[in-house]
Amino acid sequence: MFAGCEDWPRHKNVPSINTTAIDAGALPTNGVSVTWSEGIEEVEPNDLPAEASPINKGEGWSIEGVLSGTGWDADATSQQKSSCGDTLAFPPAAPGNYTADVDWVTISPTEDGILCMSLSTSYGGARLDTALYRLDDCGEPTQVFVHQDTSAPIGLDLPSARSHWAIPVDDQTDLGIGFAGFWPDDEGLEINWTMEVALVPSAMGAGDQLCPEAL
């Protein structure tokens, strides 16, 4: 039998038998440990997905690079098929194409989990796309991840100063984050960027609550 006074929060006063339990009122991220890499510098040319690097659950990368130019041409045409013959999903807002730099981060999750992405830049006056794609056997983007509620691709039309998203992924295929600026039309604009990517455990209804704080 257990009794308590009114307004006496039991969860704050009864100790858990689970030594790894999070204290009452603590942030869910306190229960997730992420080991961050040292700063990783982007290697150019980086306008196509490179060979995917494995990322483990509980691992995070901090990557730095430069986006050289922004812009969008609504009348431009783009390649429709990958080298394997699959239909390409890039660019995400076709018809049309980016007129300047596109940078890629390629990932191979070793386990199912939530992929967290946070991007910050040195320039807050641009609009960016940071979409996530499944890559085919030729390493080319053939499926874009979408929001479960809206069916719209994640990571589109985000502010360049700081943006983030989180989405469930599996270990079945390699993934690529392709990001570029579509506004303003300025091919001479240089934007320094830092992207933080982490793979964390998934929990029903947790959404992005298990994503770590930005470094």
N, C-alpha and C positions, 0 to 999 in steps of 0.2 A: 504494500500500500504506500502511496506517495501523496502528500498534501502540501499545499503552498498558499501563501497569502495572495489576495487579488493584486494584480499588477506586478507580481514578483516573477520576473522572467526566468523560467526554469532553465532555459538553455544557457543562461549566463552564470548559473550557480551550481549546476550539477556537472562535475568533471566528466569528460569523455573517457571511455576505456580505450579509445583509439589514440595512441600516442602521436599519430600523424594528423589528427584532426585540426582544423583551423579554428582559432578562437572566435567566439561569437562576435559578430560585428566586423570581423576582419575582411579585407578584400579577397575575392576568390583567387586572384593572382598570387596571394601569399602561399597557396598550396601547390604552385607550379614553379619548378626550378628550371631556368634556362641558362645554359652555358653559351656565352657569346664569343664569337670569333674576334680576333684582332681585326683592325680595319682592313678591308679588302678593296683594292683599287681596281676600277673598271679597266679592262684591256681592250683597246681599239685595234682593228675594226670590230664593232659590236652591233652592227645593224641587222644581224640574223641570229637566231638562237644558236648558242655554242653547245658543246657536249655537256649534258646535264651532270651536275655534281650531287652526290647523295647528301641528304639532310636527315638526321635522326630526330626522333621525338625528344624534346628537351634541348634542342640545339638551335642557336640563332646566328644569323650572319649580319654584319654591318658592312655595307658596300658603298663605296664612294665613286662618283664619276662626274662627267660634264655632258649636258645636253646642248648640242651645238645647233641652235636655230629652232624656230617653231613656225607652224603654218599648215594650212589645209587647202587642197585644190579639189573642189567638188566635181570637176570635169575630168580628173585624172583617172586612168584605168590601172588596174593592178593585176598581177598574176592570179589565175583562178585555180590552178592545180599544183599540188606539191610534186616533188620528184618521184614520189611513190604513186601518183595518180589520184590522191585524195583531194577533195574540195577544200580549199583554204578558208579559214575563218578570219584572216587578217587582210586588210585592216577591219576593225570591228564595225565601222559605220559606212561601209561601201554602199553605193558607188562613191568614188573619191579616194584620195590618198594623202598622206602627210607629205609636205614639201621639204622637210628638213630632217634632222637626226631622229632616229629611232634607236633606243637602247634596250637591251635584253638582259634578264637574269634567268638562268635556266636551272631547274631543280629536279631532283629525283627523290621523292619521299621514300624512306625505307619502311614506313609504317603508316597506317591510317591515322588521321588526326585532323586538327584545325590548322590551316596555314594562315598566319598573321602577317600582314604587310603594312609597314608604316613608311611614308616617304616625306622628306622635308627638303626644301631647296633654298637657295640664296636669293630667289626672286619670287615675289608674291603676286605679280601682275599677270600671270599666264594661266591658261586652262590646259590641263593634262588628261591623257588617258593612261591608265595603268591596269590594263586588262590582263586576266589570267587565262592561259590556253593549255589545252592538252596537245602534246606534240605526237606526230605519227612516227612510224619506223624510220622515216628519213629526217626526223628532227625538225619538222615544220609544223606550224600552228594550224590545226584542222578542227578544233572545237574550242569554243569560248565558254567560260564559266558564267552562269547567270544567277541573279538573285532568285531564291525559291519563291518569293511572293509576287514579284513583278515580271519574271522571265526576261528582265533587261540585263545585259552584260554588266558584271561588276567592274568598278574602277573607271567608268566613263565620266568625262566632264567634271573633273575634280580640281579644286584650287591648288595652285602650284606650291604655295607656302607650306602647307602640311596636309596630308591626306592619309587615310588608312582604310583597310577592309580586312575581313576574316571570313573564311569559307572552308567547309569540310573537303578534304582530299583523301585519295587512297594511294596505295603503293603500286598501282597497276601500270601507270604510264608516266613518262617524263612530262614536266610542266615548264612553261615559259611565261614570264611576266614581261610583256612588251609595252614600253611606255614612251610617249612622245607628246609634244605640245602642238595643239591644233590652233591656238590663238595666243598672241597676235601673229600676224604674218610678218615675221622678222627673222630672216635666215642668219642675221649677224648676232642674234641674241645668244649669250653664253650663260647657261644656268648650271651652277654647281648643285649636285644632289647627293643625298645620303638616303639609302634604302635599308631598312631593317626588316629581315624576314625570319620568322621563327615557326617551328612546328611544335604544337602543344597538344595535349590529350583532348579528346572530344567528350562532351557530356551533354545529355539531352537538355535542350532549352538554354544552354549556357551562352550560345552566340559567341560574341567576341570577349566575354567576361574573363576568359582564361588567357587572353593575349597579354604579353608582358608590357609594362610601361616602356615608352620610347627611351632609348639610352640618352 
